[in-house]
Every structure is written in structure tokens, then in C-alpha cells.
């Protein structure tokens, strides 16, 4: 597949703005139907639970949440609360969640509750037997960090851990053959010029999709890249991001005409250290929690939604992702049609 990728100037390919259904973006939790029905009483669509702040990597862009591991008892109580609210998709993250001692029991417990998607965000460094067992316990969605295209750069970005890159790529290859596996390419100054080669590597590893995103501390725009339609059409999320870049849009950051309300907060949730946050980005950027874990979380989130102007919140204004912005704009559009 050599020669599939090349840099180009934006003017070489006139951008075309096309109306897109949320389903076309590639994130399975985002649909036009969800946008049309989102409320504080609709089923929870996607919830994320921080299991541990511990990690064996020292990636330069990491936003650690800090604190102790969540207890198994507390974790299961939260998940039961979520399933009572109709939870469809769950994500376990950290830190590095494979370091959490009760990860297998927790995934098995979640599977028994009938949650459709059980996802894990991982640096991909655990032993292959760990990932095999996680699949046996019900995990059917892996998101793995892939921030380099060679062992020298990969080992350095991981914190100077020799052999880290080889283990990560071999695990991605294995997981991609077994279940839905995406890679996240976090762009920092150390790997910005290697983006096309990293995409090429991810393609050769046969991943399900590819997410590119600038690190929060590295700004909101990246260089436009041209990728063949054959490649783009295989990876919906990559295609969405590249088309946005083509249109001159930022990956991070709310613009003047965008919705001032975060509708995602109504039926999404992120929990860490006994508190619930608007989203995982808000948590990692040290934003204030909405409230404490408890039976009134949905009502508290509804109130936050009604009172919070995202244009006036510096964390939202600077860091909100394009996909979340498009979702919130779609909710506004559909609500206006109904009014």
C-alpha cells in the first residue's frame, strides 16, 4: 500500500460541505435517533468509569486523574445504577485499566447485566493473555493508543520503555483480528510529522477505525493531509476527521455558531473518585464535578445542562471535540424542528 498517503495544500482539493447523518461519522453511540430523543429520562447511552490512575507508561500528553483505585464494590454499585437507567454502552479507562486488580471480575459482572458494548481504553502493553481473557469476560471494544510508527519513537513516547512499541503493535494486531478495535493517534510535536506513517501502520494492523486528535496542550488544528478514498472509505472516523480538516474546521474548540448546550451530558456520564463529571475531557482538564455519585445524578446533570453555557466555559470552549459539537448542533436542529 505504498504511496497511499501524501501531504497537500488545502487549495488542491476544493472542500465540499455535505449534510451528514450522525451514523455516518463512525461513533456507534451517536445517532440521529438519539439526538432526537435525548433527555434526562432517556436510556443512558454511554458511560465511562475510571478504575485506576496507575499507569506503566509515561506519555507526555497524559492527563492523569489521580487518586486511589475504585473498590470493586463501588464499581459494581455504579454499574448497577447505570443499568437501572438503561445503560447501553460502558467504557473502562484509567490510568491503565488492565492494572486494575478486579478488571476480569468487573467485566464479567458487566456482561451478565446485559450491557451491549463493553469497551476498554488501554495503552496496549498488557500481556496477550490479559487481552484474551478480557474478550472471554465480555469486552468487545478496545481503544488502543498508537502514537508512533517505529520502535524508537514509540518506546520514547511511552516513557523510555524498551520493547513497548513492539508489544503494543502485536497486541493491536491480535485484537483487531478478534473484535472491534480502534487506535487513537494523539498528536504532539514529537510525532506530528509522522502522522501519515502512523496511519499506514494502523491500516496494516487491520484496525476497525482510526482516530486522530491533537493533544489538549498542543492546540486545535493539524496539517491537512490527503488520503486516498479507498482508505478513507474503510475508516469512517478517520474520514470524518480528515474531511473536517479539509473544510478548515478545528478538531477541538467550539465556534460562534455552535450550540451553547451540551446535550451529551443528559445521557452520558463520566465517573471518577466518587464524583460525576460532564464528560471525560472535562474531568481530565481538571474541571469541576457536577456532583457526587448517588441517586440524583440524572437530575443534577439536567440542571447543569439547562444552566451551563459551553461558550462561557473555557474548558468546553477550547477542548470540546468536533464530533461532540456536531452532535449538540444536531440536537439543536432537531429540537427546533419540533418546536
N, C-alpha and C positions, 0 to 999 in steps of 0.2 A: 504493500500500500504506500510505497514511497511517492512523494510528490503530491499527496492529497491536500496538504496544508500550505498556505503561503500568506505573508503579510500583504496588505494592500491599503491604499488610501481610500477613505470613505467615498470620495467622488467617483471612484471607478465602478461603483455599483449603486445606482440610484435606489434609495430606500423606498419601500412600499409599505405603507401602514395598512394592515389587514385586520379586520374585526376578528377577534379570536374568542372561541369558547374557552372557558377555564379548563375544560377537559383536555384541550389540545396542548396545554403547557407541559404536562407530564407529571405533575404532582398529584398523586391519586387521591389526596384528601381535599382537593379543590375542584369543585364542580359548579356549574351554573345553578343546578338544583339546590345545592347547599346555600349558595349566595341568595337565592330567592326565599329561603325558609329559615335562615339563621336567626336565632333568638336565644334568650336566656333559658328557654324551656325545650329547645330542640335537642336531639341526642348529641352528646359530646362527640366531636369528630376526631380530634387528635389531641392527646395529652402526653406530656413529656415529664419524666421523673428523673431527677439527678440522684444517682445511687451513691456516688463517691466523688470526692475531689482529688483522690490519689491518681497519679499517672506515672508511668515509667518513661514517657517521653518528655522532652522539654522544648516543645515547638515555640518559636519566637513570637508567634501571633496569639498564643493561647490566652484566653480569659478565664482563669480558674475561678470556680465558685467558692472555694474554701469550705471549711467546716468538716464535721465528722461524717462517717458513713451513716446512711439511714438504716435504722433497725429493720429487720425482716418483718416484725410485727407492724411497725408503722407503714412500711411499704405496702403490705397486703391490705391494710385498712384503707389506704388511699385508693388502691386499685379497686377494692370492693365498692367504695363510694362512687368512683367513676363509672363502674359497670352498672350501678343502680341508675345512673344518668344516661345509660345507653351508649357507653363508650364503644367506638368502632376501631380505633387505631391507637396504639400506645408506642412510645419510644423510651428506651432506657439509655441514659447517657451519663457523662461524668465531667471531669476526670475520664478515666478509662474504666468503663463498666465491667470489663472482664476481670478486673481486680477485685470486684465486689464478691465477698465470700459466699453469698447466698444467691448468686446470679442464676444458677440452674434451677433451684427450687422456685425462685420467683417467676422465671419464665414458664415453668411447668404449671404453676398456680394460675398464671395469667391465661395460659392455653385452656385450662379446664373451665375457666369462666366464659370461654367462647368469643374472646376478642378476635376480630378478623385479622388484623395485622399486628404483629409483634416485631418491632424494629429495635435495632441496636446501633448506636453510633460508636465506632471503635477506631483506634489507630491502626488496627490490623496486625498487631505484634504478638498476640497470644499464640500458643501452640496450636497446631492444626486440630488436635483432639478437642480443644476447647470449643472451636467453631463447629466441629462435627456434633458435639454434644448439645450445643445451643440449638442447632437445627432440629435435633431429636426432641428437644424440650419445647419446640413450637416456634422458634424465631424464623420468620420468613422474609425478613427485610434487613439487609446490612448496609450501612453507610460507612465507607472507609475513607480515611484521608490519604490522598496521593498527591504530594506536593513537589515531586521531583521526577526526573526521567533517568537518573543514573544513581548508582550506589553512593558515589562520593557526595553528591548534593543531598540525597535522601538521608544518609546517615548523619550528615551535619545538621540538617533542619530538625531531625529528631532529637538533637542534643548531643551529637557526637557518639551515638551508639553504633558500634561496628556491627554490620550484618543486619541492621534494622530494615533497610530498604529491600534487601533480598527476601526477608521473611514476609514483609508486607505485600510485596507483589505476588509471591507464591500463594499467600492466603487469599488475595483478591481473585487470582486465577481459579482457585478451588471453589470459593464461594460463588463466583459468577456461573460456574457450571451447575450449582446446586439450587440456587434460589435468586430472588430479586436482589441485586447488588449494585449500588451506585457508588461512584467515587466523588469526593469533594476536593477540588483543587483550590486551596486558599492562596491567593496571590500576594506575595510580599516582594520586596526589592530583590531578594536573593533568587527568586525563581521566575520573575516576570518575563524575562527573555526566553524562558524555556517552555512557555505555555503550549505552543504547538506540538512540541515533542512529548510533553506530558499527555496531551490529548491523544496523540498517536499511540503511546504506550497503553493508555486506558482502553483504547479501541482494540489493540492486540490482545489485551487480557479478557476481552469479550464481556465487558460490564454491561449492565442493563441501561445505565444512563450516566451522564457526566455533568457535574455542577461546577461552574467556575464562579468565584466570588473574591473580590478584593478584601483583604483583612480590614477590620474596622479602623485600625490605626493608619491604613495606607490609602485613604481616600475612597472615592466612589466610582471613578471611571477607569477603564482599562483600554489598552490599544485595540483598535478594531482589527479583527483577523478574518480572513476569508477561508472558509472550509467548504469542500465540495458538498453538493446537495445530497449525494449518496450517503455521506457520513452524517450530515445534519438530520436527514430523514430517519436515521436509525436511532437517534438520541433526542427525544422531544425536549428535554430540559435544556440541553446544550443548544439546540436550535432556537429555542425561545430566548436564551441569553444572548446568543450571537446576533439574532435579529434586533434585539433591543439595543445592543451596542451599535449595530448598523444604523439604527434610527437616531443615534446620538443620545440615547437615554442613559441615565446613570443606573448602576445596579443597586446602589444604596442611595437613599435620600428621597424625601417627599418634595414634590414640586407644587407650585402655587395652585394649579387647578385640580390637584388630587383631593380625595375625600379627607375630611378632618376627623373622621371617626374610624376607630379600629374595630371592625365588626368581628374579626377573628377572636377577640377576647371573649365573645359571647359563648362560643362552643369549642374553644381550645383552652388549654391550661398548661402552665409550666410550674412545677413544684420543686423547691429545694429548701432544706433545713426548716421544715415545718411551716413554710410560707408559700403562697401562690402569687405568681407574677404575670404581667400581661402577656409575655412571650419569652422564649429562651434568649433572644437577643437582649431584651430589656434586662433580664436577670444578669447576663454576662457583662453588660455595660454598667453594672452596679446601680441600676435603677431601683426605686423603692418598690417593695412588695405591695400588692393590693390589699392583702390581709393574711391572717393566719389560716392554716388548714382547718377546716371544720364544715359544719352542715350548711353554712350560709355563703359558701364561696360563689355560687352562681349569682346570687342576689348582689353580692359585693362587686362582682365583675360587671353586672348590668349597670350598676351605678357608676362605675369607673367609665364604662363605655359612653354613658349619657353625658357625663361631665367633662370628659377628657378631650381636649383639642390637641390632636397629634402635631399640628403645625406649630403649637406653642411649646411643645416638649422637645428639648434639644436632643434627647436620645432617639425619639421617634423621627424627628426631622432629619437627622443626619444618617441614621443607621437602618431605617426600615427598608426591607428588600423589595425589589421590583415586583416580585410575584405576590407579595402581601399587599402592596399598593394596588396592583391590578385587581386583586380580589375585592378590596374595600371599595374601589371605584365601581366594580360590577354590582356590589350590593347596593350602592347608592343609585346606580342606574335602574336596577330592578325595582327598588323601593319607590323611586319617582314615577315609574310606570304604573305602579299600583295605587298611588295617591290620586 
